């Protein structure tokens, strides 16, 4: 008695040697059909090509396929009674070609892997050899003794005197002195404007409040003003009447015309 599942059919089925190849088509419960197939056919007697979605079962389990699929006998034989392998679909032909191309590509990579490795290894060996030669040359230079002075090599005394030979005195060059900028700190006496130049005709850039401390870096005396304008470290200017007098004399610049 056949115990196939309702509506379980094969799309194609053919035999090659002792193997039966088939593709499951319509099935009311596809998962149940596959589970029944896996339960009745041991794993060593079956396999599946996930790319082609095609099963392979040993011919000794043909009775299992006949019990599971309603169209198994009809699809296995043509009118003459011979087994008829179905013509692969365009999809399966393209997938087979892709698989063949992939296998050929992998074979080409394996065959040329050694050649490519040698081409990559030769520059690395050359680089390592060049580095080693540079290190050996540097070590050789460090191990060489210091050269004798020319006067010693020629046998000329450095300096003759009553006490015998004495080394010549060497002059020590004077150390350069760094010019320091003169600055002074003052306190704002009342609210004042900070301008872009020394004069009331210059633009007001900021406004400071009484009690704020400012740092001065210089001063100028405009020709049309009786008072001094102080230059701040920020580059702005403030009138001398608006701050406390500096404790030191700042560099003064006299402006003759403006």
C-alpha positions as CSV (number, residue, x, y, z in Angstrom):
1,X,0.0,0.0,0.0
2,X,1.4,3.4,-1.0
3,X,1.5,5.9,1.8
4,X,2.4,9.1,-0.1
5,X,1.5,12.5,1.2
6,X,-1.4,14.3,-0.6
7,X,-0.4,16.2,-3.7
8,X,3.4,15.4,-3.3
9,X,4.8,15.4,-6.8
10,X,8.1,15.5,-8.6
11,X,9.1,18.1,-11.2
12,X,11.7,15.8,-12.8
13,X,13.3,12.4,-12.0
14,X,15.9,10.3,-13.8
15,X,18.3,7.5,-13.1
16,X,22.1,7.6,-13.7
17,X,23.7,4.3,-12.8
18,X,22.7,3.3,-9.3
19,X,21.6,6.8,-8.4
20,X,18.1,8.4,-8.8
21,X,18.1,12.2,-9.2
22,X,14.8,14.1,-8.6
23,X,13.4,17.6,-7.8
24,X,10.4,18.0,-5.5
25,X,7.7,20.1,-7.1
26,X,4.2,20.7,-5.7
27,X,3.6,19.4,-2.2
28,X,0.7,20.3,0.1
29,X,3.2,20.0,3.0
30,X,6.7,20.3,1.6
31,X,8.4,20.2,5.0
32,X,6.5,17.0,5.9
33,X,7.5,15.4,2.6
34,X,11.2,16.2,3.1
35,X,11.0,15.0,6.8
36,X,9.5,11.7,5.6
37,X,12.2,11.3,3.0
38,X,15.0,11.9,5.5
39,X,13.4,9.4,8.0
40,X,13.1,6.6,5.5
41,X,16.4,7.1,3.6
42,X,19.6,7.1,5.7
43,X,22.0,10.0,5.3
44,X,24.7,7.9,3.5
45,X,22.2,7.0,0.8
46,X,20.9,10.5,0.0
47,X,22.2,14.0,-0.6
48,X,20.9,17.3,-2.0
49,X,22.5,19.9,-4.4
50,X,21.4,23.2,-2.8
51,X,22.4,25.1,-6.0
52,X,20.3,23.0,-8.3
53,X,17.7,22.1,-5.6
54,X,18.2,18.4,-6.7
55,X,18.1,15.3,-4.5
56,X,20.1,12.1,-5.0
57,X,19.0,8.8,-3.6
58,X,20.4,5.3,-4.0
59,X,18.3,3.1,-6.3
60,X,17.9,0.6,-3.5
61,X,15.4,3.1,-1.9
62,X,13.3,3.5,-5.1
63,X,10.3,2.0,-3.2
64,X,10.5,5.0,-0.7
65,X,10.2,7.5,-3.6
66,X,7.3,5.5,-5.1
67,X,5.5,5.6,-1.7
68,X,6.0,9.4,-1.2
69,X,5.3,10.9,-4.7
70,X,2.2,10.2,-6.7
71,X,3.8,10.7,-10.1
72,X,7.0,8.9,-9.5
73,X,6.2,5.9,-11.9
74,X,4.9,8.0,-14.7
75,X,7.7,10.6,-14.7
76,X,10.4,7.9,-14.6
77,X,9.5,6.3,-17.9
78,X,8.6,7.5,-21.4
79,X,6.2,5.8,-23.8
80,X,8.8,3.3,-24.9
81,X,9.4,2.2,-21.3
82,X,13.0,3.6,-21.2
83,X,14.1,6.1,-18.5
84,X,13.9,9.7,-19.7
85,X,16.3,12.2,-18.1
86,X,14.6,15.6,-18.3
87,X,16.2,18.5,-20.2
88,X,17.8,20.9,-17.8
89,X,16.1,24.3,-17.6
90,X,17.9,27.5,-18.6
91,X,18.3,28.3,-14.9
92,X,20.0,25.0,-14.2
93,X,22.2,25.3,-17.3
94,X,23.4,28.7,-16.2
95,X,24.0,27.6,-12.6
96,X,26.0,24.6,-14.0
97,X,28.1,26.8,-16.2
98,X,28.7,29.2,-13.2
99,X,29.8,26.2,-11.1
100,X,32.1,25.0,-13.8
101,X,33.6,28.4,-14.3
102,X,34.1,28.7,-10.5
103,X,35.9,25.4,-10.4
104,X,38.1,26.4,-13.3
105,X,39.0,29.7,-11.6
106,X,39.9,28.0,-8.4
107,X,42.1,25.5,-10.3
108,X,43.8,28.4,-12.0
109,X,44.5,30.1,-8.7
110,X,45.9,27.0,-7.1
111,X,48.1,26.3,-10.1
112,X,49.6,29.8,-10.1
113,X,49.8,30.3,-6.4
114,X,53.4,29.2,-6.2
115,X,54.5,31.4,-9.1
116,X,52.8,34.5,-7.6
117,X,54.3,33.7,-4.2
118,X,57.8,33.6,-5.7
119,X,57.3,37.0,-7.4
120,X,56.2,38.5,-4.1
121,X,59.0,36.8,-2.2
122,X,61.9,38.1,-4.3
123,X,61.3,41.8,-3.6
124,X,61.0,41.0,0.2
125,X,64.3,39.1,0.2
126,X,66.0,42.1,-1.6
127,X,64.5,44.6,0.9
128,X,65.7,42.4,3.9
129,X,69.2,42.1,2.3
130,X,69.5,45.9,1.7
131,X,68.4,46.6,5.4
132,X,71.0,44.1,6.7
133,X,73.8,45.7,4.7
134,X,72.9,49.2,6.0
135,X,72.9,48.0,9.6
136,X,76.3,46.3,9.1
137,X,77.7,49.5,7.5
138,X,76.5,51.6,10.4
139,X,78.0,49.3,13.0
140,X,81.4,49.4,11.1
141,X,81.4,53.2,11.1
142,X,80.8,53.2,14.9
143,X,83.6,50.7,15.6
144,X,86.3,52.7,13.7
145,X,88.7,54.8,16.0
146,X,88.6,58.5,15.8
147,X,91.0,60.2,13.4
148,X,94.1,61.9,14.9
149,X,94.5,65.6,14.6
150,X,96.5,66.7,11.6
151,X,99.2,68.3,13.7
152,X,99.7,65.1,15.7
153,X,99.9,63.0,12.5
154,X,102.6,65.3,11.1
155,X,104.6,65.4,14.3
156,X,104.1,69.2,14.9
157,X,103.8,70.2,18.6
158,X,100.7,72.2,19.4
159,X,102.7,74.9,21.3
160,X,106.3,75.1,22.7
161,X,107.1,76.8,26.0
162,X,109.2,76.6,29.1
163,X,106.9,74.1,30.7
164,X,106.8,72.0,27.6
165,X,104.1,71.5,25.0
166,X,100.7,72.9,26.0
167,X,97.4,72.7,24.0
168,X,96.4,75.9,22.3
169,X,93.7,77.8,24.0
170,X,90.3,77.7,22.3
171,X,88.1,80.7,22.1
172,X,84.6,80.2,23.4
173,X,82.1,82.1,21.3
174,X,79.8,84.4,23.3
175,X,76.4,83.0,23.8
176,X,73.7,84.9,22.0
177,X,71.4,87.1,24.1
178,X,67.7,87.1,23.5
179,X,66.1,90.4,23.4
180,X,63.3,90.6,26.0
181,X,60.2,92.6,25.5
182,X,59.5,95.3,28.1
183,X,56.0,95.1,29.5
184,X,54.1,96.7,32.4
185,X,50.9,96.0,34.2
186,X,48.4,98.8,34.9
187,X,44.8,99.0,36.3
188,X,41.8,100.6,34.5
189,X,40.6,103.6,36.5
190,X,37.2,104.0,34.9
191,X,35.2,102.5,32.0
192,X,37.4,102.9,28.9
193,X,37.4,102.2,25.2
194,X,40.0,100.1,23.5
195,X,40.8,101.4,20.0
196,X,42.5,100.0,17.0
197,X,45.0,102.9,17.0
198,X,46.5,105.7,19.1
199,X,43.8,108.4,18.8
200,X,40.1,109.0,19.3
201,X,39.5,108.9,15.5
202,X,40.3,105.2,15.5
203,X,37.6,102.5,15.8
204,X,36.5,101.3,19.2
205,X,37.0,97.6,19.3
206,X,36.3,96.8,23.0
207,X,35.2,98.4,26.2
208,X,36.7,97.5,29.6
209,X,35.5,98.2,33.1
210,X,37.1,99.9,36.1
211,X,39.5,97.7,38.1
212,X,40.6,95.4,35.2
213,X,44.3,94.8,34.8
214,X,45.9,95.3,31.4
215,X,49.4,94.5,30.1
216,X,51.2,97.3,28.2
217,X,53.9,96.7,25.6
218,X,54.6,100.2,24.3
219,X,53.5,103.8,24.1
220,X,53.3,106.6,21.5
221,X,52.9,110.4,21.7
222,X,50.7,111.7,18.8
223,X,51.6,115.1,17.5
224,X,48.1,116.6,18.2
225,X,47.7,115.1,21.7
226,X,49.2,116.1,25.0
227,X,48.8,112.7,26.5
228,X,50.3,109.3,25.8
229,X,48.5,106.4,24.3
230,X,49.5,102.9,25.6
231,X,49.7,99.8,23.3
232,X,48.3,96.6,24.9
233,X,49.5,93.1,24.4
234,X,46.3,92.4,22.4
235,X,47.4,95.1,19.8
236,X,44.7,97.6,20.9
237,X,45.3,101.1,22.4
238,X,44.1,103.0,25.5
239,X,44.5,106.6,26.6
240,X,47.0,107.1,29.4
241,X,44.5,109.1,31.6
242,X,42.2,106.0,31.8
243,X,44.8,103.8,33.6
244,X,47.2,103.9,36.5
245,X,50.7,104.9,35.5
246,X,53.1,102.1,34.7
247,X,56.0,101.4,37.2
248,X,58.6,101.2,34.4
249,X,59.4,103.2,31.3
250,X,58.0,101.6,28.1
251,X,59.5,102.0,24.7
252,X,58.2,105.3,23.3
253,X,57.5,106.1,19.7
254,X,56.9,109.7,18.6
255,X,54.5,110.1,15.8
256,X,55.3,113.2,13.8
257,X,52.4,113.0,11.3
258,X,49.4,110.9,10.9
